[in-house]
Amino acid sequence: MFSNIGWGEIFILMVAALVILGPERLPGAMTWTARALRQAREYVSGASKQIREEIGPEFDEFRKPIAELQNLRNMSPRSAITKHLLDGDDSIFTGNFDDKPAPGADKKANGGSKPHMNPERSPLTPNETPPIDTDAT
């Protein structure tokens, strides 16, 4: 809920509350705030429990798209593009185009696995320049 608030901001809020309310009213204000937050949490949990009881087993079907959206939210742009547009083939990002099957090739012929790096191709040495594809640049 307060993931964007750091310890520095919390400290500043506490000092501001101490200055505004004073040391006499601060403990009462903190207990009132804690009680209000606890009551709000109970209302929300009660409402979700009531919805779950009224809807029944279909409630989980409503939660599936929300969980899927949460997974998308946690993805980086690169992994989202790889998963949804490129069907998990990340060779466009790694530059490994040698073992990529032809478009429309049968997945059974490839065993259904992702293409692997060419074993005959060794990594570049420290002073070696990479090969340049003039058609791609």
C-alpha positions as CSV (number, residue, x, y, z in Angstrom):
1,M,0.0,0.0,0.0
2,F,2.7,2.4,0.9
3,S,5.5,1.0,-1.2
4,N,6.6,4.4,-2.5
5,I,7.1,5.8,1.0
6,G,10.5,5.4,2.4
7,W,11.8,5.6,6.0
8,G,12.9,9.2,5.4
9,E,9.4,10.3,4.5
10,I,7.9,8.4,7.5
11,F,10.3,10.1,9.8
12,I,9.4,13.5,8.4
13,L,5.7,12.7,8.8
14,M,6.3,11.7,12.5
15,V,8.2,14.9,13.2
16,A,5.5,17.0,11.5
17,A,2.8,15.2,13.5
18,L,4.7,15.8,16.7
19,V,5.0,19.5,15.9
20,I,1.4,19.9,14.8
21,L,-0.3,17.8,17.4
22,G,2.1,18.2,20.3
23,P,3.3,15.5,22.6
24,E,0.0,15.5,24.6
25,R,-2.3,14.6,21.7
26,L,0.1,12.5,19.6
27,P,-0.4,9.2,21.4
28,G,-4.2,9.5,21.1
29,A,-3.9,10.4,17.4
30,M,-1.7,7.3,16.8
31,T,-4.1,5.0,18.6
32,W,-7.1,6.5,16.7
33,T,-5.3,6.0,13.4
34,A,-4.4,2.4,14.2
35,R,-7.9,1.7,15.3
36,A,-9.3,3.2,12.1
37,L,-6.9,1.3,9.9
38,R,-7.8,-2.0,11.7
39,Q,-11.5,-1.3,11.3
40,A,-11.1,-0.5,7.6
41,R,-9.1,-3.8,7.1
42,E,-11.9,-5.7,8.9
43,Y,-14.5,-4.1,6.6
44,V,-12.5,-5.0,3.5
45,S,-11.9,-8.6,4.6
46,G,-15.5,-9.0,5.6
47,A,-16.7,-7.7,2.2
48,S,-14.4,-10.0,0.3
49,K,-15.5,-12.9,2.5
50,Q,-19.2,-12.1,1.8
51,I,-18.5,-11.8,-1.9
52,R,-16.7,-15.1,-1.9
53,E,-19.7,-16.8,-0.1
54,E,-22.3,-15.3,-2.4
55,I,-20.5,-16.0,-5.7
56,G,-19.2,-19.4,-4.7
57,P,-16.7,-21.3,-6.8
58,E,-17.0,-18.8,-9.7
59,F,-15.0,-16.4,-7.6
60,D,-11.8,-18.1,-8.5
61,E,-12.7,-17.7,-12.2
62,F,-12.8,-13.9,-11.6
63,R,-9.4,-13.9,-9.9
64,K,-7.6,-15.7,-12.8
65,P,-7.6,-12.7,-15.2
66,I,-6.5,-10.5,-12.3
67,A,-3.6,-12.8,-11.5
68,E,-2.6,-12.9,-15.2
69,L,-2.6,-9.1,-15.3
70,Q,-0.4,-9.1,-12.2
71,N,2.0,-11.4,-13.9
72,L,2.2,-9.1,-16.9
73,R,2.7,-6.2,-14.6
74,N,5.8,-7.8,-13.1
75,M,7.3,-8.6,-16.5
76,S,10.1,-6.6,-18.0
77,P,9.4,-5.2,-21.5
78,R,11.9,-7.7,-23.0
79,S,10.2,-10.7,-21.3
80,A,6.7,-9.5,-22.3
81,I,7.8,-9.2,-25.9
82,T,9.5,-12.5,-25.9
83,K,6.6,-14.3,-24.3
84,H,3.7,-12.8,-26.2
85,L,5.0,-11.7,-29.6
86,L,7.9,-14.0,-30.2
87,D,6.4,-17.2,-28.6
88,G,9.3,-17.5,-26.2
89,D,12.0,-17.3,-28.9
90,D,14.6,-14.8,-27.6
91,S,17.1,-15.2,-30.4
92,I,16.3,-11.7,-31.6
93,F,17.8,-10.4,-28.4
94,T,20.7,-12.8,-28.1
95,G,21.7,-12.7,-31.7
96,N,21.6,-16.5,-32.1
97,F,20.0,-16.9,-35.5
98,D,22.0,-19.9,-36.7
99,D,19.8,-22.7,-35.2
100,K,16.5,-20.9,-35.6
101,P,14.0,-23.1,-37.4
102,A,12.4,-21.8,-40.6
103,P,9.0,-20.2,-40.1
104,G,6.2,-22.7,-40.3
105,A,8.6,-25.6,-39.6
106,D,7.1,-28.5,-37.8
107,K,7.7,-28.4,-34.0
108,K,7.8,-32.1,-33.9
109,A,10.9,-32.2,-36.1
110,N,12.6,-29.9,-33.7
111,G,11.4,-31.8,-30.7
112,G,9.4,-28.8,-29.5
113,S,12.5,-27.3,-27.8
114,K,14.0,-23.9,-28.2
115,P,16.9,-23.5,-30.6
116,H,20.3,-23.8,-29.0
117,M,23.6,-22.0,-29.7
118,N,25.7,-23.5,-32.5
119,P,28.3,-25.7,-30.7
120,E,30.8,-25.1,-33.6
121,R,30.8,-21.3,-33.0
122,S,33.1,-20.2,-30.2
123,P,32.8,-17.0,-28.2
124,L,34.8,-14.0,-29.3
125,T,38.3,-13.5,-28.0
126,P,38.9,-10.2,-26.2
127,N,40.4,-8.3,-29.2
128,E,38.3,-10.0,-31.9
129,T,35.7,-7.9,-33.7
130,P,32.2,-9.4,-34.1
131,P,31.0,-10.3,-37.5
132,I,28.8,-7.6,-39.1
133,D,25.8,-8.4,-41.2
134,T,25.6,-5.6,-43.8
135,D,22.0,-6.5,-44.7
136,A,20.9,-5.9,-41.1
137,T,22.7,-2.6,-40.5
